[in-house]
Amino acid sequence: MTTTGQDTGRQAGSDGLVQVDYHKYDGSLHWNLRMRRLGEDEHGVWLGLPANSSMRKGHNPAVPLPEAHVILFPRGDWWTAVFNDAPRSTEIYCDITTPPEWLSQDAVTMVDLDLDVLRKRGAPLPVLVDEDEFAEHQVRYGYPPEVVAAAQDAADRLMAAVAAGTGPFGGAHARWLALVGGSDPAAEPTA
């Protein structure tokens, strides 16, 4: 396990990238992208992309990502967290998911469970979004009670941690974001 914050891309696939696949509960492909493995610390595995990268929703055309960002994949927990560089208006975006499953050093997958915790740049508190989608998908996909409970618990814990700036939400992302060219926390937000 790497805990130094150094580049560990050589541990990923032959091109140094990791395939990241979010699925929906029915197995359909949701958000997916290839990211550079940056390293690991006490919070989990960090992957990153420089500005002007892209991702896809399902098999649709690529969606541009103007700002650099990193994603934290915690070990055994029901979420992932995106930390966006300025001037992106959403600074932190947490997806409530099943625990990330590493299929190999160069592939990670999880099921997106709809709920999201996000904090806008400069906002004092996070917000919980997509509760309506979570309720709808509980019926449509038949989420088992233990999945519903784990998702709600993860959302509650993330709301508290992001609000308090504890754990990985206390600035741990900054050194990882710097590895992909992100660094200007004072820039003005964009839409």
Disulfide bonds with the S-S distance in Angstrom:
none
